Amino acid sequence: MTLSHDTAGTGPQTVVLLHSGVCDRRMWDGQFQALADAGHRVVRCDLRGFGETPVDAPHVHADDVRDLLDHLGAERAVLVGSSFGGEVALEFAVRHPGRTAALALLCPAAPVEHEASPALRAFFGEEDALLEAGDVEAATALNVELWCGPDAGPGARALVHAMQRRAFELQLAAPEEHGPRPSGVTEDDLKGVAVPALVVTGAHDVPDFRAIGGKTAALLPDARHVELDWAGHLPSLERPEETLALLTDYLAGLSAPAAAGR
């Protein structure tokens, strides 16, 4: 199955935007076309169980991204991942190293094991209880409240609500055996991901994700860690223009050495 996706731009560098676990490809509305206008070939997709991509079989998200690149005829790509999308990007870099040009990870989750804090465990316990009770609306609102940072305005919160609600609908309807397969990625695997990486954390994010971001940056051999003093968990929605500027500068820096050598 080919993931639902949009493409824009015709630049030599393919940039794939991977959404968070409470969103879908609409979370990149503030960056998608602008990155294409800056000279990149940009792809944004809905992973299985999000947006317009159903859950129809057991799957590995990173391999679905590989298949999408095959479909588009793209040999290598820069992967930009937000939260869960960052986890998928890291798994892709481990499973398909020759096809990974660079990484930009915004408040990433990690494919390696993380012991959740009591507060985060309590959140997931409350979410599970609401979903088991059939109260999808309350579970959706719970997620919006946790994951949207202080600079997320009413429009951003409404969009996160719509995207999370859609994800719950798709995932709750899917047979359990059609879920994602475990990544099997280890910390040693991440130490071998030698491509350039930008790891972004938010000062107002859930502490678990600030810790995961810092640890990920320390494990990756060619990583730069930036903490945004204004950001919560979803900077691309909280301050779209500032996130766009951060990504644009990073992508320009990746191509600068090649340009200088010509």
N, C-alpha and C positions, 0 to 999 in steps of 0.2 A: 504494500500500500504506500502511495506517495502522500506525505504530510500536506495538509492544506497550507498554502503559502502565498506570499506576494514577492515580486521582484521589482527592482527599480535601478536605473543607472546602468552604465556600460563600461565602467572603469576596469582597469586590469586586475584590481584587487577585489576579491569576493569577501564580503563581510556578512556573517550570519548572526542574526539577532535571536537569542533564545530567552523565552519569557520565564517569569517566576512561577511558582506553584500556586499562587492565588490569582494569576492573570492568564492572558493568552497573548497572541501577537499584537493585539490592539494596544498593549502597554507601550509600544514603541512608536505611537503616532507622532510624538514630538521629535523623533530623531530619524525615522525611516527615510522620508523623502529628502530631508536636509542632508543626510549622509550621502545619498545618491547624487544630489546636486553638487556635493563637494568632490565628486570624481570617483566614487566607489560603486561597484556592483553590489547591491544590498539585497539580502534575502531575509525575510522574517517568516516564521512558520508557527503553526499550532502543533505542539507535541501531542501524542495520543492521549485522549482524555481531556482535551482542552479545546475551547473555541469551536472550530469546524472539523476537528479530527476525532472520530470516535475511537473507542477501544474495541478492536475487533479480533485480537489474537494476543498471545504472549509476545512480549517484545523487549528490546533493549533500546532505550531512547537514543543513545549515541549511534547505534547502527541505523536507526531510522534517519538520523541526520546525514550519515554517510550515503544512504540510499537517495536522499533528496539531492545531495551534491552530484551524485551520479546522474540523476535525472536531468539536472541543469547543466551537465557537462563541465562542472567546476572541479579541478584537480585538488586545489588547496584553498583554505579559507582562514580568515581571522574570525574567531568565535567570540562573540560578546554575549555573556550570560548574566542574567539577573537572578540571584538567589538559587532556586532549583535549576534554572537555566545554567548557572555557573557550575553546578554539580555535573550536569550533562556535558558541558563544554570540557571539563576536566576529564571525565570518562572518555570522551571522544579523543582527547589528546593522548591518553594512555593507549586506547585501542587502535587508533589510527594516526600514529605520530607523523607519518610522512605526508599527511593531508592537513596538518595543523600548521598554519603560518605564525599565529600569535594568539594570545588570549587577552580578553578584558573582562574581568569578573567583578560585578557590582554586588556587594553584600552577599557573597556566594555561600551556598550550602556546600558540603563536601561529600565526595563519594566514599570517603573513609569513615570509620565509626566515630561518632561523637556522643559522649555521655551528656544527655540533656540536663539542664539545671532543673531544680524543683519547680520553678515558676513555669518553665516551658513544658514540663511534664504535666503540670496542672492544666495548662491551656489545652494540650492535646486530649487530656482526659475529659475536659468539659466539652470540647468539640465532638469527641466520640459519643458522649452521652446524648448530646442534642441530636446528632444524626441518627442514632439508634432509636430515639424517640420520634423521629420523623420531622423534627423542627429544622428544616433546611434553612429557613429564613434567619433564625436565631444563630445558627452556626455560621452563616455568611456574615452577619453583622459582627459576630465575635472576631472573625478574621480581619474584617475591615478595621476594627478598632485597634487590633494589635499591630498590624503590618503597615498601616499608613502613618508616616511621620508627621511632625507638627506643621510642616509646610505643605502638606497635601490639602488642597482646597476642596470645596464641595464637588466640583466636576471630577477631580481625580478619585475621590472617595466613591462617587456614584459609579464610575467606570470599574473600579476594583470590585465593588459589590456585584455588578453585572457579570464580570468575568469569573469571579469566584462562584457565583450561583450557577453559571453555565458549567463550570468544571465539576461541581457536585452532581449536577444532573447527569452528566455523561458517565462519571465514575461510579455513581451509585447504581446505574442501570447495567453496568458491565459485569459479566460473570467473574467471580474471584480468580478463576484460573487464567484469565486474560490479562492479569496484572503485569507490571514490569519485572524483569528478572534481576536478581542482585548483581551489582556491578563487579564485585570481587576486587575492586581497586584497593591497593595498599598505600601506606605512606611512602614506602620505597618506590612504588610506581610513580608517585608525584615527584619524588626527587629526581626521577629520570626524564621529566618533561622539560626539555631544554630550550623551548621556544620563549621569546619575550612574553612577559605577562604583566598586566596592570591589575592590581588587586585593590578594590575600593571598599572601605567600610564607612559606616555612618555613625556619628557620635550619638545619635538618638535611637539607634537600632537596638533590638533585643540583644542583651549582653552575650548570649550564646553565639550570635552571628558575628559580633565584633571579635570574639575569641577565635571563631573558625576562620575568619578572614586573615587575622594576624598569623595564625598557624599555617594557613595555606601559603601565604606570602613567604614565610620562613622556609617552607619545604621546597617550593619551586626555585630552581637554581638561577633563574634570570627574571626575578620578579621585582616590581616597584610597588610599594604599599602606600596608598594615599587615604587619609581619613578626612571625610567631609564634615566640617563642624556643624552644618545645618541639616544633614541627611538623617532620615530614618531608614527604613528597610527598602524603600522603592524610589531611589533618587530620580530615575527617569520620569516618574510621574509627579514627584514632589517639586522639583525644579527642572523642567524639561530643557530649557535653554542652557542652563549651566552644565547639565549632564551632556548635552550635545557638544558644547565647547570642549569638555574634558575628553570625550571620545574623538572628536575631530582632531584635536592636538595630538592625541596618542597615535591615531592612525597616520597622521602626517609624519610623525617621527619615525614610524616603522619604514616608510618609503624613502626618508631623507638620505640614508647612506647610499642606497642604490642610485638615487638621483645625482648625488654628489660624484659618484664614480663614473658617470657618463661623460 
